[in-house]
Amino acid sequence: MLNMVRTALKDHKDSKKDKAGRSMSLTGPGPVKVTESFSWDAYLTESSSVPALPSCFRQSRIPPSNDFKVGMKLEARDPRNSTSTCIATVMGLMGVRLRLRLDGSDSTNDFWDQ
């Protein structure tokens, strides 16, 4: 009897109800093995699709330079209160993105901004 209770609880935890009240699985079918590589050309041919024009993509081919350095101070929007601007310290860099820490807070509140 104890095993049945555990199974029922696990099943309940791994599912949720949709708007109609039906139960849906949240765990998915599991890992998928990929036996061959994906080919955009083959996909477009099979689906009779046309690729999007390069002009549809707005990112620059050459990423902008990032002149910030770790330890620099700047003004940043508080991610918890979008109407508040605070002093922040650059804690890390990744490309053009900055890991910022609002002055007076600890590392649990660090956030990435661009």
C-alpha positions in Angstrom: 0.0 0.0 0.0 2.9 2.4 0.8 4.3 2.0 -2.7 1.0 2.9 -4.3 0.9 6.1 -2.3 4.4 7.1 -3.4 3.5 6.4 -7.0 0.3 8.5 -6.8 2.2 11.4 -5.2 5.0 11.2 -7.7 2.4 11.1 -10.6 0.6 14.1 -9.1 3.9 16.0 -8.7 5.0 15.3 -12.3 1.7 16.5 -13.8 -0.4 19.6 -13.8 -3.9 20.4 -15.0 -4.6 22.4 -18.1 -7.4 25.0 -18.3 -10.0 22.3 -19.0 -9.0 20.4 -15.9 -7.2 17.5 -17.8 -4.0 16.2 -16.3 -0.8 16.8 -18.5 2.7 15.4 -18.0 5.4 17.8 -17.2 8.3 15.4 -17.6 8.2 14.9 -21.4 9.1 11.7 -23.3 12.7 11.6 -22.1 16.0 12.0 -24.0 15.9 11.9 -27.8 18.7 10.2 -29.6 19.9 12.1 -32.7 21.2 9.6 -35.3 21.9 12.0 -38.1 22.8 15.7 -38.3 20.2 18.3 -39.2 20.3 19.9 -42.6 18.5 23.2 -43.2 18.7 22.7 -47.0 17.1 19.3 -46.7 14.4 20.6 -44.3 13.5 23.5 -46.5 13.2 21.2 -49.5 11.1 18.6 -47.7 8.8 21.3 -46.2 8.6 23.4 -49.4 9.8 26.4 -47.4 11.8 29.5 -48.3 14.6 30.6 -46.0 14.3 34.0 -44.2 16.2 36.8 -45.8 19.4 37.9 -43.9 17.7 41.4 -43.6 15.2 39.7 -41.1 18.0 39.3 -38.6 19.1 42.5 -36.9 22.2 41.5 -35.0 25.5 42.9 -36.3 27.9 40.6 -38.1 30.7 42.3 -36.0 29.7 42.5 -32.4 30.2 45.9 -30.7 33.2 46.3 -28.5 32.8 46.2 -24.7 34.9 48.8 -23.1 33.7 48.1 -19.5 36.1 46.5 -17.0 35.4 44.5 -13.9 35.1 46.9 -10.9 33.8 49.8 -12.9 30.7 51.6 -11.5 27.7 52.6 -13.6 24.0 53.4 -13.3 21.7 50.5 -13.9 18.0 49.8 -13.9 17.0 47.7 -10.8 15.7 44.4 -12.3 13.2 44.2 -9.4 11.8 47.7 -9.8 12.1 49.0 -13.4 11.4 52.6 -12.3 14.5 52.7 -10.0 18.0 53.5 -11.2 20.8 52.4 -8.9 24.6 52.5 -8.8 26.0 49.1 -9.8 29.4 47.5 -10.1 30.6 45.4 -13.1 31.3 41.9 -11.6 31.9 40.1 -14.9 31.9 40.3 -18.7 30.8 38.0 -21.4 31.0 39.5 -24.9 28.8 42.6 -24.8 26.9 41.4 -21.7 27.7 42.7 -18.2 27.2 40.9 -14.9 26.1 43.6 -12.5 25.7 43.9 -8.8 23.7 46.7 -7.3 25.8 48.4 -4.7 24.8 47.3 -1.2 23.6 43.9 -2.3 25.3 40.5 -2.3 26.1 38.1 -5.1 22.7 36.4 -4.9 21.2 39.5 -6.6 23.7 39.7 -9.5 22.1 40.0 -12.9 23.2 40.1 -16.5 22.5 43.2 -18.6 23.5 44.4 -22.1 
